[in-house]
Each structure stands twice: as structure tokens, then as C-alpha cells.
Amino acid sequence: MPLVRIAFREGKTATYRRAVADGVHAALLESASVPEQDRFQVLTDHAPADLIYDPSYLGINRSDDIVVIQITLNQRTQQVKLALYQSIAAKLAKNPGVRPQDVLISLVTVMPEDWSFGQGKAQYVKSES
């Protein structure tokens, strides 16, 4: 955990997409104490008609360079979540140059037993002997 989904408007280069993915992972390492090798990300491109967003919701001026990031992870404190949002926005602004206004983040929190990393087992569940 976590599982990260990142949606882009079509046309972004592989280098740009990788920089966003790397920035999100670096922020998770820094702000949410995620292990370095715990990296599972799904990147998707969307045609303009398939990526719908309000360009001014809550007074934030968004552009067609919007990046939608959904992160599924175990529960974190509010302080950690707020630090994570800031870290992601700052890292993506630095590289590859995503405006903070164009970074939309949604966290989906789950319980440890909601994960299986393979072999049909719930690796985060401690079995009773």
C-alpha cells in the first residue's frame, strides 16, 4: 500500500508522466512513511471529453493540465494528510512544472485487511497461531 491512480489529459509525454509518478511517490515516502519499494501506480490518459472537471470550483483556477491523483492507503492522521497534499503539490510544481492549482488529490482510506499483494493472502493481517 498505497495504490496510486494518476489521470492525465492525453498528450503528456512519457517523461512528464514519469516525473509526476516519481513526485507522488517521493511525497508518500517523505510525508506518509511509505516504504521505498511499496510502489504501485496506475497512470491513465484521457481524451478531453473523458476528463471532466470544473475549471473554477472553490475559487481555484484550473487548466487543461489538471492532474487527478487518487491514493488508496491505510488510515493516516489529518496532519499527515495535509503534509502529503502540500508535498505532492510542491514536488510536481518543481518537476515537471505542474501548477499547484492543477493538482487534485483524493485519498481513499482502507483497513489493513483490505489488501492482498498476491498469493491470495492478506499480508497485513497477522494470523493467530
Secondary structure as UniProt FT lines:
FT   STRAND          3..9
FT   TURN            10..11
FT   HELIX           14..32
FT   TURN            36..37
FT   STRAND          40..46
FT   HELIX           48..50
FT   TURN            55..56
FT   HELIX           57..59
FT   TURN            64..65
FT   STRAND          67..74
FT   HELIX           78..94
FT   TURN            95..96
FT   HELIX           100..102
FT   STRAND          103..110
FT   HELIX           112..114
FT   TURN            119..120
FT   TURN            123..124
//
